[in-house]
Amino acid sequence: MPNNALSLESWRVLRIQGEFVEAIDTLCKLPPAVTVFGSARLAENSPYYQSAVECGKLLVDSGFAVITGGGPGIMEAANRGAYEADGVSVGLNISLPLEQDANPFQTLELDFRYFFIRKVMFVKYARGFVIYPGGFGTLDEFFESLTLIQTLKIQPFPVVLVGRDFWGSLIDWMKAKLADEFETIGPDDLDLFSLVDTPEEAVKIISDHYTGRKKVGENLPRFETDEDEPTGEGTRLGIPSKRHPRK
């Protein structure tokens, strides 16, 4: 690699750092927030769009800010519900090769160059996820949240899927293949998320967890350092990996 290319590579680290700093400096001032995910392709005439509008409104009425990816479809709907309820409506927009149209219902918006920084912010400032039908990106956020909770890297929070007609087959496959046949997850891992049909049910699960009425993940093991040594990064310290002698 030419020297000038190496120089640009190292300077990229500062650009990444700057994007993290701007995002953290902005979002650390948020009230308790919930991130809503879903397809950019579901139009206003979709029942799920209308459901997400109501979800955004109910979240604001329950004292939460609403975070989305800032785009159209379900993201727009959740932002719209929060905006029309006079709440905090956050859009974490992303620069894409095919331009993303930022929806007009954002009271606070950030633009990201890097997907991985944006994904950290979705989790770091959320007290729960509400996940509507979507594509690869939505599935990515769903499974990432389960991975972080399962591996104890974040404190458990509610992950709520909306729409049994969309999610039911996937969950059946997860139970049949991942849990039962191949045992690549444990049976209890299927309890790390909830499946509902209405925004009212979704918001109740999140509100009950936040107020302590019904906590999710109560049966997960805890690290002794959880309360004594908070990391400040939205993750748990954990135990360093063991080093074994080379054979």
C-alpha positions, 0 to 999 in steps of 0.5 A: 500500500502506498505511503499516502494511502497508509496516511489516509487510513490512519486519519480515518480513525480520527473521523471515526472518533469525531463521529462518536464524539458528536453522537455521544455529546448529542444523545447523552442529553436524551430522556429515556428512549426507545428505538423503533425499527422496521422497513423503509418500504412500508408505505403510509397505507400499510397497517404496520405504518399506522401501528408504528405511528400509534406506537410513537405516540404511546411511547411519548405519552409513557415518557419516552423519547423515540429513536429511529433510523430517520428514513421513510416507512416504519421509521417515518411512522414512529417519528411521526407519532412522536412528533405529533405527540409533541415528544422528542423524535430522534432520527439517526440518518445514514449516508448511503450510495442510494440517497436516504430520504430523511423523514420530516418528523425529527426534532433531533437528527444526526447524520452518520457515515459509518453504520457501526457507529450508528448501530452503537447509538441505537443500543446505547441510549435505548431502554427497549427495542420495538421491531416492526416487519423489515428486511436485512437491516431490521433482522440485523438489529433484532439478532444483534440485540439478542446477542448482546443480551445473551452474552451479557454485554448489555443489561437486558432490556425489552425486545418486542416484535410487532406482527405475528403474521410476519415474525411467527414463521421465523420464531417457529424456525428458531425454536425448531432448528436453533433450539430443538434440533441443533441446540445452537441456542438454549430454550431460555434464549427464546424468552429474550424477546416478546411477540405482540400484535398491537402497539399498546402491548409493545409499549406496556412491556417496555413501560413495565420493565422500565418502571420495575413492574415486570423485568425482562431477563431476570433469570440471566446470570449477573457479573459481580461487577455490574453495579460496582463498576459501570463502564459508561459505554453502555456495555458490561465489563465481563471477564477477560478471555482466558489465555492458554499455553500454546500446544 
